[in-house]
Structures are given as C-alpha cells and as structure tokens.
Amino acid sequence: MNDEISTRLGKIESHVAHLEHQVEQMNGVIVEQDKLLTRLKKEMQRQSSAMETIEMERIKANNTKPPHYQ
C-alpha cells in the first residue's frame, strides 16, 4: 500500500513541477507580449500624430486667402 501511495505521490509531484514550469514559461511570454504591445501603442500614437500634422499642413496649403486679405 505504501508503495502505491508513494508512486501516486511521485506522479503528482512530477505533474505539479511540470505545471509550474509551464506557468513560468507562459508568464515570460506574457511579459514579452506586454512589452511589444506597449511599444506598438507608442509607435501607433507617434504615427497618428505625424499623420495629423501632415494633414493639417495639407489643409493649410490648400486654403488660400481671398485677394482682399492679402
């Protein structure tokens, strides 16, 4: 009976160790994805701001003043 319990306990400990390893790996992946997501958000904000500036310059260039304002 003790051998059976010992064997079952060994299997359980092995499974727990395996699960702990998987959790650590998944945590590493999540951390890396968070870093990537943060970097992509900043890049998107920068590009959006640049596009807005370009669009405003284009609008100003196409909006000529009437002759009586010059």
Backbone as CSV, one residue per row, in Angstrom:
resi,resn,N_x,N_y,N_z,CA_x,CA_y,CA_z,C_x,C_y,C_z
1,MET,0.813,-1.195,0.000,0.000,0.000,0.000,0.863,1.268,0.000
2,ASN,1.935,1.244,0.790,2.816,2.411,0.848,3.505,2.664,-0.482
3,ASP,3.865,1.593,-1.185,4.491,1.753,-2.497,3.527,2.394,-3.484
4,GLU,2.269,2.012,-3.420,1.256,2.592,-4.309,1.078,4.075,-4.016
5,ILE,0.992,4.413,-2.745,0.835,5.820,-2.356,2.080,6.608,-2.749
6,SER,3.227,6.029,-2.532,4.480,6.685,-2.888,4.560,6.929,-4.392
7,THR,4.141,5.956,-5.179,4.141,6.091,-6.633,3.170,7.181,-7.075
8,ARG,1.985,7.174,-6.513,0.985,8.193,-6.868,1.467,9.580,-6.467
9,LEU,2.069,9.688,-5.278,2.584,10.975,-4.818,3.710,11.451,-5.735
10,GLY,4.549,10.543,-6.174,5.626,10.898,-7.108,5.086,11.423,-8.424
11,LYS,4.029,10.782,-8.934,3.399,11.249,-10.180,2.793,12.636,-9.994
12,ILE,2.131,12.830,-8.861,1.510,14.139,-8.592,2.582,15.223,-8.507
13,GLU,3.669,14.938,-7.799,4.753,15.911,-7.689,5.360,16.215,-9.066
14,SER,5.478,15.197,-9.884,6.006,15.389,-11.226,5.085,16.283,-12.058
15,HIS,3.790,16.023,-11.955,2.817,16.846,-12.693,2.823,18.288,-12.192
16,VAL,2.919,18.481,-10.889,2.949,19.835,-10.329,4.205,20.573,-10.807
17,ALA,5.337,19.894,-10.807,6.575,20.516,-11.280,6.448,20.899,-12.753
18,HIS,5.843,20.019,-13.535,5.634,20.313,-14.957,4.721,21.527,-15.127
19,LEU,3.652,21.591,-14.366,2.720,22.720,-14.455,3.387,24.019,-14.012
20,GLU,4.196,23.957,-12.968,4.914,25.150,-12.517,5.840,25.665,-13.618
21,HIS,6.509,24.747,-14.288,7.391,25.130,-15.395,6.589,25.786,-16.526
22,GLN,5.454,25.223,-16.847,4.612,25.801,-17.900,4.123,27.189,-17.515
23,VAL,3.763,27.376,-16.252,3.297,28.690,-15.789,4.429,29.713,-15.906
24,GLU,5.632,29.332,-15.551,6.777,30.237,-15.668,7.027,30.603,-17.132
25,GLN,6.936,29.635,-18.028,7.120,29.916,-19.452,6.032,30.845,-19.971
26,MET,4.794,30.578,-19.593,3.681,31.420,-20.042,3.829,32.836,-19.496
27,ASN,4.283,32.974,-18.270,4.487,34.294,-17.694,5.537,35.062,-18.497
28,GLY,6.605,34.378,-18.895,7.623,35.025,-19.716,7.067,35.502,-21.040
29,VAL,6.234,34.684,-21.652,5.612,35.065,-22.927,4.698,36.274,-22.731
30,ILE,3.932,36.273,-21.663,3.013,37.384,-21.392,3.781,38.675,-21.170
31,VAL,4.888,38.605,-20.442,5.704,39.797,-20.206,6.239,40.339,-21.526
32,GLU,6.745,39.458,-22.383,7.263,39.893,-23.682,6.159,40.494,-24.555
33,GLN,4.972,39.893,-24.532,3.852,40.427,-25.319,3.427,41.790,-24.800
34,ASP,3.479,41.990,-23.484,3.130,43.289,-22.921,4.128,44.352,-23.362
35,LYS,5.414,44.005,-23.377,6.435,44.955,-23.845,6.194,45.310,-25.311
36,LEU,5.900,44.303,-26.121,5.643,44.532,-27.540,4.401,45.392,-27.737
37,LEU,3.346,45.093,-27.000,2.110,45.854,-27.107,2.328,47.314,-26.718
38,THR,3.069,47.548,-25.662,3.366,48.915,-25.234,4.151,49.657,-26.308
39,ARG,5.153,48.979,-26.892,5.958,49.600,-27.948,5.106,49.908,-29.171
40,LEU,4.217,48.980,-29.543,3.362,49.198,-30.712,2.363,50.326,-30.481
41,LYS,1.848,50.442,-29.263,0.928,51.539,-28.951,1.633,52.883,-29.087
42,LYS,2.860,52.968,-28.576,3.615,54.222,-28.685,3.895,54.549,-30.147
43,GLU,4.266,53.546,-30.924,4.540,53.763,-32.349,3.270,54.215,-33.084
44,MET,2.150,53.605,-32.757,0.897,53.989,-33.391,0.530,55.432,-33.035
45,GLN,0.724,55.818,-31.791,0.430,57.193,-31.381,1.343,58.179,-32.111
46,ARG,2.625,57.802,-32.243,3.569,58.670,-32.936,3.179,58.828,-34.400
47,GLN,2.826,57.739,-35.050,2.443,57.805,-36.456,1.130,58.561,-36.639
48,SER,0.204,58.379,-35.721,-1.065,59.097,-35.800,-0.836,60.602,-35.673
49,SER,0.021,60.973,-34.751,0.336,62.383,-34.569,1.024,62.952,-35.811
50,ALA,1.931,62.195,-36.395,2.621,62.651,-37.600,1.641,62.811,-38.759
51,MET,0.729,61.856,-38.897,-0.262,61.952,-39.977,-1.183,63.147,-39.763
52,GLU,-1.544,63.415,-38.529,-2.402,64.566,-38.234,-1.689,65.867,-38.593
53,THR,-0.409,65.944,-38.272,0.374,67.133,-38.605,0.457,67.314,-40.113
54,ILE,0.713,66.243,-40.830,0.798,66.307,-42.296,-0.540,66.742,-42.886
55,GLU,-1.626,66.201,-42.356,-2.960,66.562,-42.856,-3.266,68.036,-42.593
56,MET,-2.900,68.536,-41.421,-3.133,69.953,-41.118,-2.313,70.854,-42.042
57,GLU,-1.084,70.470,-42.329,-0.251,71.250,-43.248,-0.844,71.239,-44.650
58,ARG,-1.381,70.089,-45.069,-2.000,69.989,-46.391,-3.232,70.888,-46.464
59,ILE,-4.023,70.894,-45.415,-5.231,71.735,-45.394,-4.847,73.208,-45.442
60,LYS,-3.836,73.581,-44.678,-3.392,74.984,-44.671,-2.856,75.393,-46.035
61,ALA,-2.150,74.484,-46.701,-1.587,74.795,-48.017,-2.684,74.967,-49.060
62,ASN,-3.773,74.240,-48.949,-4.865,74.320,-49.923,-5.859,75.423,-49.595
63,ASN,-5.762,75.988,-48.429,-6.697,77.022,-48.006,-6.074,78.396,-48.251
64,THR,-6.215,78.894,-49.485,-5.621,80.191,-49.822,-6.522,81.320,-49.353
65,LYS,-5.885,82.426,-48.996,-6.646,83.595,-48.538,-7.257,84.319,-49.737
66,PRO,-8.440,84.874,-49.543,-9.036,85.670,-50.628,-8.155,86.886,-50.926
67,PRO,-8.255,87.400,-52.138,-7.367,88.520,-52.540,-7.466,89.740,-51.609
68,HIS,-8.617,90.030,-51.056,-8.731,91.218,-50.235,-8.082,91.055,-48.852
69,TYR,-7.655,89.831,-48.474,-6.945,89.621,-47.209,-5.438,89.667,-47.391
70,GLN,-4.974,89.711,-48.628,-3.507,89.686,-48.863,-2.925,91.049,-48.929
